[in-house]
Amino acid sequence: MVALETEQSLFDERLATFMKSDDFNQNAAPGFVELWTLQMKMAKQAVPQWLISVGPKVDKKELGPYIERLTQRSQARLFATQKTHEYLLKLGVLNQHVYKVREELQPNIKSLMEQRRFDVVINIGGDDEQEMEDGKLIRKLAVKHGVQLITDTQVAKQFIEKLVGNGRPLRRNGVVQIAEHNQVKGLSIITV
């Protein structure tokens, strides 16, 4: 194995414990090996996957055009709960229906979260008691599994606008690009 510097690599000669001319000693460089392989691990990551669950019709209507742009200008794969799924299909936005936790059918939000299938969750809760309980479970699972969570319509619109509004691709060289989007109010975005 040889360390290689590329435009997207994390390679820094000061951090390297070996160079091309050196013999590689795996035991001497576990931290560097982890950093070096991070880029490969991220490159294996498939298309960014989003879970969208929006209760109130007014919020669905407000987010609809943004979600359309997200799918038109990126390779995002969407999963949605029943009513959100139906609404997005009416807009012509392809998405996969996913069952709520309480429905205990598959594919289920809980099982998909446990498999770490989602990169972003948009969960805008509704007003009735059942929607509030469903939203609480979704948010709890997102936090538990370290998934980026958006719970406000305005923040969701700003976030999507930041991702696709400037025309930059969400992926570059096989890696999901969320860098420089951490300035959106109310979000905690991991920079890659």
C-alpha positions as MATLAB code, in Angstrom:
seq = 'MVALETEQSLFDERLATFMKSDDFNQNAAPGFVELWTLQMKMAKQAVPQWLISVGPKVDKKELGPYIERLTQRSQARLFATQKTHEYLLKLGVLNQHVYKVREELQPNIKSLMEQRRFDVVINIGGDDEQEMEDGKLIRKLAVKHGVQLITDTQVAKQFIEKLVGNGRPLRRNGVVQIAEHNQVKGLSIITV';
ca = [
       0.000    0.000    0.000;
       1.281    3.498   -0.869;
       0.038    6.846    0.436;
      -1.220    8.935   -2.429;
      -2.054   12.621   -2.480;
      -5.095   13.673   -4.520;
      -7.218   16.805   -4.600;
      -9.831   15.192   -2.341;
      -7.519   13.182   -0.099;
      -6.824   13.790    3.537;
      -3.102   13.172    2.959;
      -0.695   15.447    4.793;
       2.996   14.557    4.697;
       3.442   15.829    8.267;
       0.895   13.242    9.468;
       2.294   10.376    7.443;
       4.272    7.736    9.263;
       5.560    6.358    5.980;
       6.199    7.558    2.457;
       6.418    5.863   -0.919;
      10.089    5.073   -0.333;
       9.425    3.495    3.096;
       8.270    0.030    3.957;
       4.719    0.117    5.320;
       4.350   -0.866    8.969;
       0.643   -1.240    9.670;
       1.159   -1.344   13.445;
       2.987    1.993   13.435;
       0.268    3.924   11.661;
      -3.263    3.004   12.832;
      -4.455    6.636   12.986;
      -3.146    7.441    9.538;
      -4.584    4.238    8.101;
      -7.985    5.173    9.549;
      -7.816    8.648    7.999;
      -6.546    7.278    4.709;
      -9.347    4.724    4.449;
     -12.053    7.226    5.477;
     -12.189    8.596    1.929;
     -12.644    5.058    0.555;
     -15.377    4.301    3.093;
     -17.204    7.485    2.162;
     -16.824    6.757   -1.550;
     -18.692    3.479   -1.016;
     -21.630    5.415    0.400;
     -24.511    5.320   -2.019;
     -26.771    8.174   -2.998;
     -27.729   10.417   -0.032;
     -30.938    9.110    1.520;
     -33.558   11.347    3.105;
     -36.535   10.492    5.284;
     -39.335   13.011    4.909;
     -42.359   13.027    7.189;
     -44.458   16.186    7.129;
     -47.757   16.390    8.994;
     -49.676   19.567    8.122;
     -50.847   20.006    4.513;
     -49.724   23.619    4.544;
     -46.154   22.508    5.326;
     -46.260   19.832    2.619;
     -47.370   22.497    0.147;
     -44.624   24.888    1.267;
     -41.852   22.260    1.114;
     -43.043   20.608   -2.106;
     -41.192   22.857   -4.588;
     -37.973   22.579   -2.576;
     -38.149   18.804   -2.445;
     -38.802   18.758   -6.205;
     -35.641   20.824   -6.754;
     -33.705   18.550   -4.431;
     -34.534   15.506   -6.542;
     -34.064   17.332   -9.849;
     -30.627   18.728   -8.991;
     -29.185   15.890   -6.960;
     -29.213   12.133   -6.710;
     -31.037   12.174   -3.380;
     -33.156    9.131   -2.664;
     -36.309    9.924   -0.724;
     -38.272    7.834    1.747;
     -41.568    9.196    3.042;
     -44.374    8.287    5.401;
     -47.803    7.502    3.887;
     -49.423   10.941    3.419;
     -46.130   12.632    2.544;
     -45.385    9.797    0.095;
     -48.763   10.302   -1.607;
     -48.323   14.085   -1.774;
     -44.842   13.808   -3.296;
     -46.077   11.325   -5.906;
     -48.770   13.843   -6.949;
     -45.935   16.321   -7.546;
     -44.102   13.733   -9.625;
     -41.377   13.253   -7.003;
     -40.273    9.637   -6.801;
     -39.971    8.306   -3.271;
     -40.295    5.070   -1.386;
     -43.080    4.620    1.117;
     -41.892    3.728    4.614;
     -44.094    2.698    7.529;
     -44.154    4.567   10.814;
     -42.725    2.918   13.914;
     -46.128    2.122   15.421;
     -47.302    0.387   12.237;
     -44.805   -2.465   12.744;
     -44.762   -3.257    8.998;
     -41.706   -3.238    6.725;
     -39.938   -1.149    5.549;
     -40.250    0.550    8.905;
     -38.626    3.800   10.044;
     -37.180    2.113   13.114;
     -35.521   -0.744   11.231;
     -34.145    1.612    8.561;
     -32.757    3.963   11.228;
     -31.110    1.034   13.000;
     -29.498    0.123    9.673;
     -28.274    3.740    9.433;
     -29.933    4.184    6.049;
     -30.717    7.915    6.316;
     -28.378   10.856    5.949;
     -31.014   13.512    6.676;
     -34.450   13.410    8.322;
     -37.028   16.134    7.783;
     -39.763   15.677   10.373;
     -42.382   18.397   10.632;
     -44.875   17.318   13.268;
     -48.610   17.636   13.014;
     -51.199   18.947   15.424;
     -53.103   15.806   16.341;
     -51.956   13.541   19.163;
     -50.985   10.582   16.934;
     -48.894   12.727   14.576;
     -47.172   14.324   17.562;
     -46.339   10.886   18.990;
     -45.097    9.633   15.593;
     -42.915   12.713   15.237;
     -41.492   12.252   18.712;
     -40.468    8.670   17.875;
     -38.862    9.724   14.569;
     -36.893   12.522   16.242;
     -35.795   10.241   19.074;
     -34.499    7.638   16.600;
     -32.716   10.267   14.500;
     -30.888   11.624   17.541;
     -30.088    8.126   18.827;
     -28.544    7.118   15.504;
     -26.774   10.412   14.785;
     -28.848   11.353   11.743;
     -29.088   15.024   10.767;
     -32.556   16.159   11.851;
     -34.622   19.116   10.645;
     -37.886   19.862   12.459;
     -38.848   23.275   11.078;
     -40.261   24.081    7.636;
     -38.271   27.283    7.208;
     -35.017   25.596    8.209;
     -35.749   22.692    5.816;
     -36.304   25.171    2.970;
     -33.069   27.030    3.798;
     -31.110   23.797    4.058;
     -32.324   22.475    0.702;
     -31.741   25.881   -0.872;
     -28.162   25.869    0.424;
     -27.597   22.386   -0.968;
     -29.085   22.810   -4.426;
     -29.678   26.535   -4.813;
     -26.118   27.288   -5.789;
     -26.005   24.591   -8.439;
     -23.156   22.662   -6.817;
     -23.545   18.907   -6.895;
     -24.278   17.074   -3.650;
     -21.648   14.499   -4.593;
     -18.133   14.982   -5.875;
     -15.885   12.041   -6.714;
     -18.287    9.670   -4.981;
     -18.377   11.577   -1.673;
     -21.430   13.311   -0.222;
     -20.622   17.014    0.045;
     -22.239   18.794    2.990;
     -19.281   21.084    3.617;
     -19.934   24.802    4.105;
     -23.637   24.299    4.763;
     -23.301   24.414    8.531;
     -24.252   28.096    8.715;
     -27.983   27.354    8.328;
     -29.712   28.388   11.541;
     -30.882   25.536   13.703;
     -28.748   22.808   12.128;
     -25.787   20.814   13.263;
     -24.180   19.664   10.036;
     -21.123   17.456    9.921;
     -18.600   18.791    7.442;
     -16.986   16.188    5.233;
];
